[in-house]
Amino acid sequence: MKRFKIFSLVPVILVALFFFTNNASAHCDTIDGPVVKAAQKSLETGNVNYVLIWVQKKDEDEIKKAFEKTLKVRKLSPEAKEFADMYFFETLVRIHRAGEGAPYTGLKPAGSTPEPGIAEADLAVEKGSIAELINKINSLSKEELTKRFKHVIHTKNFKENDVETGREFVKHYVTFIHYVEGIFTSIIKSPEGHSQKSEIHEHH
C-alpha cells in the first residue's frame, strides 16, 4: 500500500520539477509558444487582455504602452507591421520571463524543441485530461527509480577491503538518495509558479 502511494505521487512531483525550476526554460520564449500566441491574438483583436494574464500586475502599464505603440506602427506598411509585431513579442516575453525570475535570451524560432514533458503537458491541457500524462510520467519515473536502486543494490555488498567497489557503491548510493530527496522536496516545497519570485500561478 505504501509503495502504491509513493508512486501515485510521482506525477505531481515530476510535473513540479518540469515547471517550477528556476531555469524556467520551457517554451514561453518561442515564436510558437503560448505567450506569443496570446500576443498575436491581442494584436488581431485589439484586446490587450489576452496578454495581460502573462505578466504581473506591476508590469501592466508597460505592456499596455507597448501594445498601443505596436497597433499604431503596424498600420503603416507590411514591413512596419512585421517589425512592430516582433517588437511587441519580444517585449512581452522579456517581461513575462522577468516576472518568473528567469533570464531572457531572445525569442526562439518556431518548431524549437521544448524541455522534456512540456509538449505532453500542453496536450493534456488541450484535451482536458491528465490520465495520459500521468501514465507516461509514472512509467518514466518508475523506470528511473528502479534503475538507480538496482545500481545501489548491485554494489552494496562489497568486501571491506575492496575500496574501489566500495566507492562505486557510494557513488550510486549518493545519486539514488539525492534523486529521491529531490522528488520528495519538490512536493513539499514546490512554488506556485516558475520560481518563488513569481506571482504568476502557472505555466511555462
Summary of the structure (lengths in Angstrom):
residues: 204
radius of gyration: 22.3
end to end distance: 34.2
largest distance: 80.1
contacts: 580
relative contact order: 0.18
helix: 67%
strand: 1%
